Amino acid sequence: MAFSLSIKHRAQKMLAKIPANKQQKIIAAIYELADIPFPSGCKKLTGREAWRIRVGDYRVIYEVENERLTIFIIEIGHRREIYRKI
C-alpha cells in the first residue's frame, strides 16, 4: 500500500537551495517514504504530530495522514537550522 506524497511549497523552496548532489539523496529518501512511511531511524517530534528522517546532515520533516494515505513534506533543511524554525 503506497502513500501519496505532497510537498509543501516552502519545502520545495528549501530543497532548491540545497546543493544538487545532496538534493538527489533527499529526493530519493522522500520517494522511499511513499512505500515505508516510518523507516528505521525516523523519530517522532515532540510537541507536534510530525516525524523526521535523516539524510546525511539534512533533515526531512513530514506528517502522515493514515486515513487519506498521504505524506506531507513540511520542511527540509540542514540539521543546525531546521529545528530553530519549528
C-alpha positions as CSV (number, residue, x, y, z in Angstrom):
1,M,0.0,0.0,0.0
2,A,1.8,3.1,-1.2
3,F,1.1,6.5,0.2
4,S,0.9,9.6,-1.9
5,L,3.4,12.4,-1.4
6,S,2.6,16.1,-1.1
7,I,5.5,18.5,-0.8
8,K,4.6,21.9,0.6
9,H,5.7,25.0,-1.4
10,R,8.0,26.0,1.5
11,A,9.8,22.7,1.5
12,Q,10.2,22.9,-2.3
13,K,11.9,26.3,-1.9
14,M,14.2,24.9,0.9
15,L,15.1,21.9,-1.3
16,A,16.1,24.2,-4.2
17,K,18.7,25.9,-2.0
18,I,20.5,22.6,-1.2
19,P,23.5,21.6,-3.4
20,A,22.5,19.3,-6.3
21,N,24.4,16.2,-5.2
22,K,22.7,16.3,-1.8
23,Q,19.3,17.1,-3.4
24,Q,19.3,13.7,-5.2
25,K,19.8,11.8,-1.9
26,I,17.0,13.8,-0.2
27,I,14.6,13.2,-3.2
28,A,15.3,9.5,-3.1
29,A,14.6,9.4,0.6
30,I,11.3,11.2,0.1
31,Y,10.2,8.8,-2.5
32,E,11.0,5.9,-0.2
33,L,8.6,7.3,2.3
34,A,5.8,6.5,0.0
35,D,6.4,2.8,0.5
36,I,7.6,2.9,4.1
37,P,6.3,6.0,5.9
38,F,8.1,5.1,9.1
39,P,11.5,3.8,8.1
40,S,14.1,2.7,10.7
41,G,15.7,5.8,12.2
42,C,12.7,8.0,11.9
43,K,11.7,9.9,15.0
44,K,8.6,11.5,16.3
45,L,9.0,15.2,17.0
46,T,7.9,16.4,20.4
47,G,5.1,19.0,20.6
48,R,3.5,18.2,17.2
49,E,2.3,15.4,15.1
50,A,5.3,15.3,12.8
51,W,8.2,12.9,12.1
52,R,11.7,13.4,10.8
53,I,14.2,11.4,8.8
54,R,17.9,12.0,8.5
55,V,19.6,12.2,5.1
56,G,23.2,13.0,5.9
57,D,23.4,16.4,7.6
58,Y,19.9,17.2,6.3
59,R,16.5,16.6,7.9
60,V,13.1,16.0,6.2
61,I,10.2,16.8,8.5
62,Y,6.9,15.3,7.5
63,E,3.4,14.5,8.7
64,V,1.5,11.2,7.9
65,E,-2.2,11.2,7.4
66,N,-3.2,7.5,7.6
67,E,-6.9,8.0,6.7
68,R,-6.1,9.6,3.4
69,L,-2.8,7.6,2.8
70,T,-0.9,10.9,2.3
71,I,2.5,12.1,3.5
72,F,3.0,15.8,3.7
73,I,6.6,17.0,3.5
74,I,6.7,20.2,5.6
75,E,10.3,21.2,5.8
76,I,13.7,20.3,4.5
77,G,16.9,21.7,5.9
78,H,20.3,21.4,7.4
79,R,20.3,19.9,10.9
80,R,21.7,23.0,12.6
81,E,18.9,25.2,11.2
82,I,15.8,23.0,10.8
83,Y,14.7,22.8,14.4
84,R,15.1,26.6,15.0
85,K,12.2,27.3,12.6
86,I,9.7,25.0,14.3
